[in-house]
Amino acid sequence: MPMWDEIADNCELVVAFGGLALKNSQINPGGLARHQTRDLQRKCREAGVRFVNVSPIRSDTADFLDAEWLPVIPNTDTALMLGIAHTMLVNDWHDEDFLTRCCEGFDRFASYLTGDVDGVVKDADWAARITGISRDTIPDLARRLSTQRSLIMVNYAIQRADHGEQPIWMSVVLAAMAGSLGRPGCGWGAGYATMDATGVAPGRPSVASMPRVANPVAAFIPVARIADTLLEPGATIDYDGQRLTLPDLRLIYWCGGNPFHHHQDLHRLSRAWQRPETVVVHEAWWNTTAKFADIVLPVATSLERDDFAAGFSDPHLVAMPKVRDPAGEARTDHQIFAALAARLGYEYEFTQARSEIEWVRHLYVQTRANLGDEAALPDFDDFWQRTSGVELPALSGPFPGSLEALRSDPQRFPLTTPSGRIEIFSEEIDSFGYDDCTGHPTWFEPVEWLRADLAVRFPLHLISNQPASRLHSQYDNGGHSLKSKIHGREPVTMNPQDAASRSIENGMIVRVFNDRGSCQAGAILSDAVMSGVIQLSTGAWWDPAQPGRSGTLDRHGNPNTLTGDRGCSRLSQGPSAHSALVDVEVYDGPVEEVLAFTPPHLEH
């Protein structure tokens, strides 16, 4: 994917489907971000790059980008892209050379665009009726993408919806048609501003990690099918061309995550969570997952253990010596697993007679030896004293398998697809025979969207995006996140027109509801959210008055009280959180205390 520096030097137009919210770029998985994304975006704008924000939320791009806002009806990005692609095709604006040399199956996809397949022409008029984007805007955007050095960006969030594979796949096809794919600073990219590393650095050299042993259990489930597995053991589901049998899980051991944050339809999950005989979790806080566990192993935080960080695509290592010992009876993850391994007779196999700090030293020394003179890393004792970390050698391209390499020589630098090329039509996916994911990008009407019959009862589309005040659900109990609450509830943003028709005023406690559940939230009115849409961030610790009973109230404002627990498609079985219809009303019941951060009563 193009780096921001390359975009500033080479690109003229960036079209961001799902936006480029800077709030999401404040983190870097596995390491310490340098927070360069804001300055790099400014550099692009100062270089004359124009931005288009295709999102229901105007603030999904920074104000300084002066982005053109196209408030698209949620879950209709694929239809918009199809309308743009049809305009390119009929005007002969598409890159025929690249589509012939580097892509597979464009002719079959073109027949779909023109209506030869289903009798429906996917032109600008058709797309405008579905998306809410004006008929004149679509051809204009098609022309600009085709005649300017352009980059199509997609946010990860747009795939977390009904048929979520389609906009990702279609965005690649659109970039291939536009003529800039594989050119410096142009073409296609995903996840920009989702984390600070994306677009900042192309990657980093490999860093040594703990040795792994083969897992003797071959069975697996897609992560979003947790509740299905617990509620329906023995049932079968389709997944990526396979037929999976859901296992009978009698024990859950959960370490390093929070299912009561990221899963949908939390009432359903809480009912499913009662099925196993035992649930064990590692937790530092009394969050919802810990409260729903049978055994909680109190675990040290990252400030209470020794480690080093190697950020995703961020070319430096950072020492992380602990600043204090674990509190109370808490232990580090390593200590817990070492003790369990000893109980099971595998202590040496796990620890290899090394303590935790000895493992940190060993992995650093191994990394230093593997990189050799090119990295010139200091010895461990020197590294351990450095607060600013050490640099790793930068990677340089073009990389085999990259789109830039593909354009230059598709025979020498094939992709890892079955054909070695961009598969606009996939024979393999088509052979699965799925009715919700065909062999090429296709418009499928979502189960829940603003044109659905259900919208008569629930006329607002819920966007449950990432919060600005925390990372996912982490430290929702911290001061920064608590300051963002309204009367102790998570804020929900809605358009002033929608609020006025419901007699909702700024700062009121409101009830957000549908057939799956309801939650309280604090109202914020803003025209940065398009009419018909509300925005309620993820991560508020779930605080149900009656867990497991659908329709009952969450006092704190967790949107997954409201989202549907169904797979995107039979291909991926991913989450479809962003396909959820709701309504909002003034909350006129008794305002009870939020108990999300109150520890449970423990009997000694």
FITISE-72002 format. One line per 3 residues: number of its first residue (from 1); for each residue x, y, z of C-alpha. Coordinates in nm, 2 decimals. Layout:
BEGIN
NUM = X Y Z | ...
This chain:
BEGIN
1 = 0.00 0.00 0.00 | 0.13 0.35 -0.07 | 0.29 0.54 0.22
4 = 0.17 0.89 0.31 | 0.50 1.04 0.18 | 0.44 0.87 -0.15
7 = 0.08 1.00 -0.16 | 0.20 1.36 -0.09 | 0.45 1.34 -0.37
10 = 0.25 1.15 -0.64 | -0.13 1.15 -0.57 | -0.39 1.41 -0.67
13 = -0.71 1.26 -0.54 | -0.79 1.04 -0.24 | -1.14 0.88 -0.21
16 = -1.18 0.73 0.14 | -1.47 0.49 0.18 | -1.54 0.48 0.56
19 = -1.34 0.79 0.62 | -1.00 0.86 0.78 | -1.08 0.93 1.15
22 = -0.76 1.05 1.32 | -0.89 0.93 1.66 | -0.82 0.58 1.55
25 = -0.45 0.65 1.46 | -0.35 0.71 1.82 | -0.24 0.35 1.87
28 = 0.01 0.11 1.71 | -0.04 -0.27 1.78 | 0.25 -0.42 1.97
31 = 0.45 -0.10 2.01 | 0.47 0.27 2.07 | 0.33 0.49 1.79
34 = 0.52 0.81 1.71 | 0.18 0.97 1.61 | 0.29 1.08 1.27
37 = -0.03 1.03 1.08 | -0.17 1.38 1.15 | 0.14 1.55 1.03
40 = 0.16 1.32 0.72 | -0.20 1.39 0.63 | -0.13 1.77 0.66
43 = 0.17 1.72 0.43 | -0.06 1.56 0.17 | -0.31 1.84 0.19
46 = -0.04 2.11 0.17 | 0.10 1.93 -0.14 | -0.24 1.98 -0.31
49 = -0.39 1.63 -0.26 | -0.77 1.65 -0.26 | -0.98 1.42 -0.03
52 = -1.33 1.28 -0.06 | -1.49 1.14 0.25 | -1.75 0.87 0.17
55 = -1.91 0.82 0.51 | -2.23 0.89 0.70 | -2.01 1.09 0.94
58 = -1.84 1.41 0.83 | -1.59 1.41 1.11 | -1.44 1.08 0.98
61 = -1.19 1.31 0.82 | -0.99 1.59 0.99 | -1.11 1.94 0.93
64 = -0.77 2.05 0.79 | -0.81 1.81 0.49 | -1.10 2.02 0.36
67 = -1.25 1.70 0.24 | -1.56 1.68 0.02 | -1.82 1.50 0.22
70 = -2.04 1.24 0.05 | -2.29 1.13 0.32 | -2.37 0.78 0.19
73 = -2.65 0.56 0.32 | -2.47 0.31 0.55 | -2.39 -0.03 0.39
76 = -2.43 0.10 0.03 | -2.07 0.16 -0.05 | -2.07 -0.13 -0.30
79 = -2.36 0.01 -0.49 | -2.18 0.35 -0.52 | -1.87 0.19 -0.64
82 = -2.06 -0.01 -0.90 | -2.23 0.31 -1.03 | -1.88 0.47 -1.06
85 = -1.74 0.16 -1.24 | -2.03 0.15 -1.48 | -1.97 0.51 -1.57
88 = -1.60 0.44 -1.63 | -1.69 0.14 -1.85 | -1.95 0.30 -2.08
91 = -1.73 0.61 -2.13 | -1.42 0.40 -2.20 | -1.24 0.56 -1.90
94 = -1.11 0.23 -1.76 | -0.75 0.11 -1.78 | -0.79 -0.17 -2.04
97 = -0.42 -0.25 -2.04 | -0.39 -0.31 -1.67 | -0.72 -0.50 -1.66
100 = -0.59 -0.73 -1.93 | -0.23 -0.79 -1.81 | -0.28 -0.79 -1.44
103 = -0.64 -0.90 -1.37 | -0.86 -1.20 -1.41 | -1.22 -1.21 -1.52
106 = -1.30 -0.84 -1.60 | -1.52 -0.94 -1.89 | -1.76 -1.14 -1.67
109 = -1.78 -0.85 -1.42 | -1.85 -0.61 -1.70 | -2.15 -0.82 -1.81
112 = -2.28 -0.77 -1.45 | -2.23 -0.40 -1.47 | -2.42 -0.36 -1.79
115 = -2.71 -0.58 -1.68 | -2.65 -0.87 -1.91 | -2.64 -1.11 -1.61
118 = -2.95 -1.00 -1.41 | -3.12 -0.74 -1.63 | -3.03 -0.46 -1.39
121 = -2.79 -0.19 -1.53 | -2.57 -0.06 -1.25 | -2.55 0.29 -1.38
124 = -2.54 0.62 -1.19 | -2.92 0.65 -1.17 | -2.94 0.31 -1.01
127 = -2.66 0.38 -0.76 | -2.81 0.72 -0.67 | -3.14 0.56 -0.58
130 = -2.97 0.32 -0.34 | -2.70 0.53 -0.19 | -2.86 0.87 -0.15
133 = -2.56 1.03 -0.34 | -2.68 1.26 -0.62 | -2.70 1.15 -0.98
136 = -2.46 1.42 -1.09 | -2.19 1.34 -0.83 | -2.13 0.98 -0.94
139 = -2.02 1.05 -1.30 | -1.81 1.34 -1.18 | -1.63 1.12 -0.93
142 = -1.58 0.85 -1.19 | -1.42 1.11 -1.42 | -1.19 1.24 -1.15
145 = -1.08 0.90 -1.04 | -1.00 0.80 -1.40 | -0.82 1.12 -1.51
148 = -0.63 1.21 -1.20 | -0.36 1.02 -1.01 | -0.59 0.87 -0.76
151 = -0.60 0.65 -0.45 | -0.90 0.46 -0.32 | -0.89 0.39 0.05
154 = -1.12 0.16 0.25 | -1.17 0.16 0.62 | -1.18 -0.18 0.79
157 = -1.52 -0.09 0.94 | -1.71 -0.12 0.61 | -1.65 -0.49 0.60
160 = -1.82 -0.54 0.94 | -2.17 -0.54 0.79 | -2.40 -0.76 0.59
163 = -2.21 -0.88 0.28 | -1.90 -0.70 0.42 | -1.66 -0.87 0.17
166 = -1.82 -0.69 -0.12 | -1.71 -0.33 -0.07 | -1.35 -0.44 0.00
169 = -1.34 -0.66 -0.31 | -1.52 -0.39 -0.52 | -1.28 -0.12 -0.41
172 = -0.99 -0.31 -0.55 | -1.18 -0.36 -0.88 | -1.26 0.01 -0.90
175 = -0.89 0.10 -0.84 | -0.79 -0.14 -1.11 | -1.03 0.02 -1.35
178 = -0.93 0.38 -1.26 | -0.58 0.33 -1.39 | -0.37 0.42 -1.09
181 = -0.33 0.08 -0.93 | 0.03 -0.01 -0.87 | 0.16 0.34 -0.95
184 = 0.36 0.53 -0.69 | 0.15 0.68 -0.42 | -0.17 0.58 -0.59
187 = -0.41 0.29 -0.64 | -0.56 0.11 -0.34 | -0.51 0.08 0.04
190 = -0.69 -0.03 0.35 | -0.69 0.07 0.71 | -0.53 0.42 0.68
193 = -0.57 0.61 1.01 | -0.69 0.28 1.17 | -0.35 0.26 1.34
196 = -0.05 0.49 1.33 | 0.17 0.25 1.15 | -0.05 0.22 0.83
199 = 0.10 0.44 0.56 | 0.38 0.55 0.79 | 0.63 0.27 0.73
202 = 0.61 -0.03 0.49 | 0.71 -0.28 0.76 | 0.99 -0.39 0.98
205 = 1.23 -0.68 0.99 | 1.12 -1.00 1.18 | 1.16 -1.00 1.56
208 = 1.22 -1.32 1.75 | 0.92 -1.46 1.94 | 0.84 -1.75 2.18
211 = 0.87 -2.09 2.01 | 0.54 -2.26 1.92 | 0.43 -2.62 1.92
214 = 0.18 -2.78 1.68 | -0.18 -2.76 1.79 | -0.31 -3.12 1.80
217 = -0.67 -2.99 1.77 | -0.76 -2.92 1.41 | -1.12 -2.80 1.47
220 = -1.18 -2.42 1.47 | -1.46 -2.17 1.45 | -1.47 -1.82 1.29
223 = -1.43 -1.58 1.59 | -1.76 -1.41 1.53 | -1.95 -1.74 1.57
226 = -1.88 -1.79 1.94 | -2.24 -1.77 2.06 | -2.36 -1.99 1.78
229 = -2.11 -2.26 1.89 | -2.21 -2.24 2.25 | -2.59 -2.25 2.18
232 = -2.59 -2.50 1.89 | -2.30 -2.75 1.93 | -2.31 -3.00 1.65
235 = -2.47 -2.76 1.40 | -2.30 -2.70 1.07 | -2.21 -2.37 0.90
238 = -2.05 -2.28 0.57 | -1.72 -2.10 0.58 | -1.48 -2.01 0.30
241 = -1.57 -2.32 0.09 | -1.58 -2.55 0.39 | -1.85 -2.71 0.59
244 = -1.77 -2.67 0.96 | -1.93 -2.86 1.25 | -1.96 -2.64 1.56
247 = -1.78 -2.82 1.85 | -1.93 -2.89 2.19 | -1.72 -2.65 2.41
250 = -1.73 -2.75 2.78 | -1.45 -2.52 2.89 | -1.37 -2.16 2.79
253 = -1.02 -2.02 2.87 | -1.00 -1.66 2.76 | -0.68 -1.46 2.77
256 = -0.61 -1.13 2.61 | -0.95 -1.02 2.49 | -1.29 -0.91 2.59
259 = -1.58 -1.08 2.42 | -1.84 -0.87 2.60 | -1.69 -0.58 2.42
262 = -1.65 -0.70 2.07 | -1.93 -0.95 2.02 | -2.28 -0.86 1.89
265 = -2.62 -0.91 2.06 | -2.48 -0.93 2.42 | -2.80 -1.06 2.56
268 = -2.77 -1.36 2.33 | -2.40 -1.40 2.42 | -2.47 -1.39 2.79
271 = -2.72 -1.68 2.75 | -2.47 -1.87 2.55 | -2.20 -1.80 2.81
274 = -2.40 -2.01 3.07 | -2.36 -2.33 2.86 | -2.00 -2.43 2.93
277 = -1.92 -2.60 3.26 | -1.64 -2.36 3.34 | -1.52 -2.02 3.21
280 = -1.17 -1.90 3.30 | -1.03 -1.55 3.22 | -0.71 -1.36 3.27
283 = -0.81 -1.00 3.38 | -0.67 -0.70 3.54 | -1.01 -0.53 3.59
286 = -1.36 -0.62 3.69 | -1.50 -0.57 3.35 | -1.81 -0.76 3.21
289 = -1.61 -1.06 3.09 | -1.46 -1.10 3.44 | -1.80 -1.07 3.60
292 = -1.94 -1.34 3.38 | -1.65 -1.59 3.45 | -1.64 -1.88 3.70
295 = -1.26 -1.83 3.76 | -1.08 -1.50 3.74 | -0.70 -1.51 3.74
298 = -0.59 -1.16 3.83 | -0.32 -1.07 3.58 | -0.05 -0.80 3.58
301 = -0.08 -0.50 3.36 | 0.19 -0.41 3.11 | 0.34 -0.17 3.37
304 = 0.39 -0.46 3.61 | 0.59 -0.70 3.39 | 0.91 -0.69 3.19
307 = 0.89 -0.70 2.81 | 0.99 -0.52 2.49 | 0.77 -0.38 2.22
310 = 0.80 -0.43 1.85 | 0.53 -0.23 1.68 | 0.34 -0.34 1.38
313 = 0.52 -0.20 1.07 | 0.70 0.05 1.30 | 1.07 -0.01 1.27
316 = 1.20 0.02 1.62 | 1.21 -0.17 1.95 | 1.12 -0.03 2.28
319 = 1.23 -0.16 2.62 | 0.94 -0.21 2.87 | 1.09 -0.27 3.22
322 = 0.82 -0.29 3.48 | 0.76 0.01 3.70 | 0.62 -0.18 3.99
325 = 0.54 -0.54 4.10 | 0.20 -0.68 4.04 | -0.06 -0.57 4.29
328 = -0.20 -0.81 4.55 | -0.22 -1.17 4.43 | -0.19 -1.08 4.06
331 = 0.07 -1.26 3.85 | 0.20 -1.20 3.50 | 0.06 -1.41 3.21
334 = 0.39 -1.60 3.19 | 0.38 -1.68 3.56 | 0.03 -1.81 3.53
337 = 0.11 -2.03 3.23 | 0.43 -2.16 3.39 | 0.24 -2.26 3.70
340 = -0.03 -2.44 3.49 | 0.24 -2.61 3.28 | 0.40 -2.74 3.60
343 = 0.07 -2.88 3.72 | 0.03 -3.06 3.38 | 0.39 -3.19 3.38
346 = 0.52 -2.96 3.11 | 0.70 -2.69 3.31 | 1.04 -2.73 3.14
349 = 0.89 -2.76 2.79 | 0.72 -2.42 2.85 | 0.99 -2.23 3.05
352 = 1.30 -2.40 2.91 | 1.44 -2.31 3.26 | 1.42 -1.94 3.18
355 = 1.26 -1.68 3.40 | 1.04 -1.41 3.24 | 1.32 -1.15 3.22
358 = 1.56 -1.42 3.09 | 1.31 -1.49 2.81 | 1.30 -1.11 2.73
361 = 1.68 -1.11 2.72 | 1.70 -1.43 2.51 | 1.45 -1.30 2.25
364 = 1.63 -0.97 2.22 | 1.97 -1.14 2.18 | 1.82 -1.37 1.92
367 = 1.67 -1.07 1.73 | 2.01 -0.89 1.74 | 2.19 -1.20 1.60
370 = 1.93 -1.26 1.33 | 1.96 -0.90 1.20 | 2.34 -0.90 1.22
373 = 2.56 -0.61 1.13 | 2.29 -0.44 0.92 | 2.09 -0.34 1.23
376 = 2.39 -0.29 1.47 | 2.17 -0.32 1.77 | 2.33 -0.25 2.11
379 = 2.37 -0.53 2.36 | 2.08 -0.61 2.59 | 2.20 -0.42 2.90
382 = 2.24 -0.10 2.69 | 1.91 -0.15 2.52 | 1.73 -0.21 2.85
385 = 1.84 0.14 2.98 | 1.72 0.33 2.67 | 1.39 0.50 2.70
388 = 1.36 0.60 2.33 | 1.42 0.25 2.19 | 1.64 0.14 1.91
391 = 1.59 0.17 1.53 | 1.55 -0.13 1.31 | 1.67 -0.12 0.94
394 = 1.40 0.01 0.71 | 1.25 -0.22 0.45 | 1.25 -0.10 0.09
397 = 1.05 -0.20 -0.21 | 0.91 -0.28 -0.45 | 0.82 -0.60 -0.27
400 = 0.74 -0.92 -0.46 | 0.37 -0.97 -0.46 | 0.30 -0.59 -0.43
403 = 0.07 -0.41 -0.67 | 0.36 -0.20 -0.79 | 0.56 -0.51 -0.87
406 = 0.25 -0.67 -1.04 | 0.21 -0.37 -1.27 | 0.57 -0.38 -1.37
409 = 0.59 -0.75 -1.45 | 0.29 -0.97 -1.37 | 0.48 -1.28 -1.47
412 = 0.78 -1.22 -1.25 | 0.59 -1.08 -0.96 | 0.26 -1.27 -0.93
415 = 0.02 -1.23 -0.64 | -0.07 -1.52 -0.41 | -0.41 -1.56 -0.57
418 = -0.49 -1.88 -0.76 | -0.43 -1.70 -1.09 | -0.14 -1.49 -0.97
421 = -0.34 -1.18 -1.07 | -0.61 -0.96 -0.92 | -0.92 -1.18 -0.93
424 = -1.21 -0.96 -1.04 | -1.39 -1.29 -1.10 | -1.29 -1.58 -0.87
427 = -1.35 -1.92 -1.01 | -1.28 -2.07 -0.66 | -1.53 -1.85 -0.48
430 = -1.79 -1.90 -0.75 | -1.75 -2.27 -0.72 | -1.87 -2.25 -0.36
433 = -2.22 -2.18 -0.48 | -2.30 -1.93 -0.21 | -2.61 -1.72 -0.26
436 = -2.46 -1.43 -0.06 | -2.12 -1.41 -0.22 | -2.08 -1.48 -0.60
439 = -1.77 -1.50 -0.81 | -1.74 -1.12 -0.85 | -1.83 -0.81 -0.65
442 = -2.21 -0.79 -0.63 | -2.47 -0.56 -0.47 | -2.67 -0.75 -0.21
445 = -2.94 -0.57 -0.01 | -2.85 -0.57 0.36 | -3.08 -0.74 0.61
448 = -3.10 -0.41 0.81 | -3.06 -0.08 0.63 | -3.26 0.24 0.58
451 = -3.45 0.11 0.28 | -3.56 -0.21 0.46 | -3.91 -0.28 0.57
454 = -3.79 -0.29 0.93 | -3.69 0.08 0.90 | -4.06 0.17 0.94
457 = -4.03 0.06 1.31 | -3.67 0.14 1.36 | -3.58 0.43 1.13
460 = -3.23 0.51 1.24 | -2.91 0.33 1.13 | -2.66 0.27 1.42
463 = -2.29 0.33 1.35 | -2.09 0.17 1.64 | -1.74 0.30 1.55
466 = -1.43 0.32 1.76 | -1.42 0.57 2.05 | -1.20 0.88 2.08
469 = -1.16 0.84 2.46 | -1.01 0.49 2.49 | -0.88 0.19 2.29
472 = -1.18 -0.04 2.23 | -1.30 -0.10 2.59 | -0.97 -0.06 2.75
475 = -0.96 0.18 3.04 | -1.32 0.28 3.01 | -1.29 0.30 3.39
478 = -1.01 0.56 3.35 | -1.04 0.93 3.40 | -1.01 1.02 3.03
481 = -1.30 0.80 2.92 | -1.51 0.89 3.22 | -1.49 1.26 3.13
484 = -1.65 1.19 2.79 | -1.97 1.05 2.96 | -2.29 1.23 2.98
487 = -2.46 1.17 3.32 | -2.24 0.87 3.34 | -2.36 0.73 3.01
490 = -2.18 0.68 2.68 | -2.26 0.98 2.44 | -2.47 0.91 2.13
493 = -2.45 1.16 1.84 | -2.75 1.23 1.62 | -2.86 1.48 1.36
496 = -3.05 1.78 1.50 | -3.34 1.71 1.26 | -3.38 1.36 1.40
499 = -3.35 1.49 1.75 | -3.61 1.76 1.70 | -3.87 1.52 1.57
502 = -3.83 1.32 1.89 | -3.81 1.62 2.13 | -3.45 1.53 2.22
505 = -3.23 1.81 2.34 | -2.85 1.82 2.38 | -2.74 1.65 2.71
508 = -3.06 1.45 2.76 | -3.05 1.09 2.87 | -3.21 0.89 2.59
511 = -3.31 0.53 2.53 | -3.17 0.36 2.22 | -3.37 0.05 2.14
514 = -3.47 -0.23 1.90 | -3.61 -0.58 1.94 | -3.27 -0.71 2.06
517 = -3.23 -0.47 2.35 | -3.21 -0.12 2.47 | -2.95 0.11 2.64
520 = -2.93 0.45 2.79 | -2.70 0.71 2.64 | -2.63 1.08 2.66
523 = -2.75 1.28 2.36 | -2.51 1.50 2.15 | -2.67 1.69 1.86
526 = -2.45 1.75 1.55 | -2.50 1.79 1.18 | -2.17 1.60 1.13
529 = -2.39 1.29 1.14 | -2.62 1.26 0.84 | -3.00 1.24 0.91
532 = -3.12 0.89 0.96 | -2.80 0.78 1.13 | -2.68 0.78 1.49
535 = -2.33 0.72 1.62 | -2.27 0.53 1.95 | -1.91 0.42 2.00
538 = -1.81 0.08 2.11 | -1.64 0.00 2.44 | -1.87 0.12 2.72
541 = -1.86 -0.17 2.97 | -2.19 -0.35 2.95 | -2.41 -0.28 3.25
544 = -2.73 -0.49 3.20 | -3.02 -0.46 3.44 | -3.13 -0.82 3.34
547 = -2.85 -0.99 3.15 | -2.96 -1.25 2.89 | -3.32 -1.12 2.87
550 = -3.37 -0.95 2.54 | -3.53 -0.61 2.54 | -3.40 -0.52 2.88
553 = -3.20 -0.21 2.96 | -2.82 -0.16 2.96 | -2.76 0.14 3.18
556 = -2.43 0.24 3.03 | -2.46 0.26 2.65 | -2.30 -0.04 2.50
559 = -2.41 -0.06 2.13 | -2.37 -0.43 2.11 | -2.68 -0.45 2.32
562 = -2.85 -0.36 1.99 | -2.64 -0.52 1.71 | -2.74 -0.84 1.54
565 = -2.53 -1.16 1.59 | -2.52 -1.29 1.23 | -2.23 -1.36 0.99
568 = -2.15 -1.12 0.71 | -2.18 -1.40 0.46 | -2.12 -1.77 0.42
571 = -1.78 -1.69 0.29 | -1.63 -1.51 0.59 | -1.88 -1.55 0.88
574 = -1.75 -1.22 1.00 | -1.94 -0.98 1.23 | -2.21 -0.76 1.09
577 = -2.22 -0.50 1.37 | -2.27 -0.20 1.13 | -2.60 -0.34 1.00
580 = -2.83 -0.25 1.28 | -3.15 -0.04 1.28 | -3.27 0.13 1.60
583 = -3.49 0.41 1.73 | -3.42 0.67 2.00 | -3.65 0.83 2.25
586 = -3.63 1.06 2.56 | -3.57 0.84 2.86 | -3.84 0.92 3.12
589 = -3.79 0.63 3.36 | -3.60 0.63 3.69 | -3.23 0.71 3.64
592 = -3.04 0.43 3.81 | -2.67 0.44 3.91 | -2.43 0.29 3.65
595 = -2.27 -0.02 3.81 | -2.04 -0.11 3.52 | -1.73 -0.03 3.73
598 = -1.85 -0.17 4.06 | -1.67 -0.49 4.16 | -1.89 -0.79 4.24
601 = -1.94 -0.90 4.60 | -1.69 -1.17 4.69 | -1.75 -1.41 4.98
604 = -1.44 -1.53 5.17
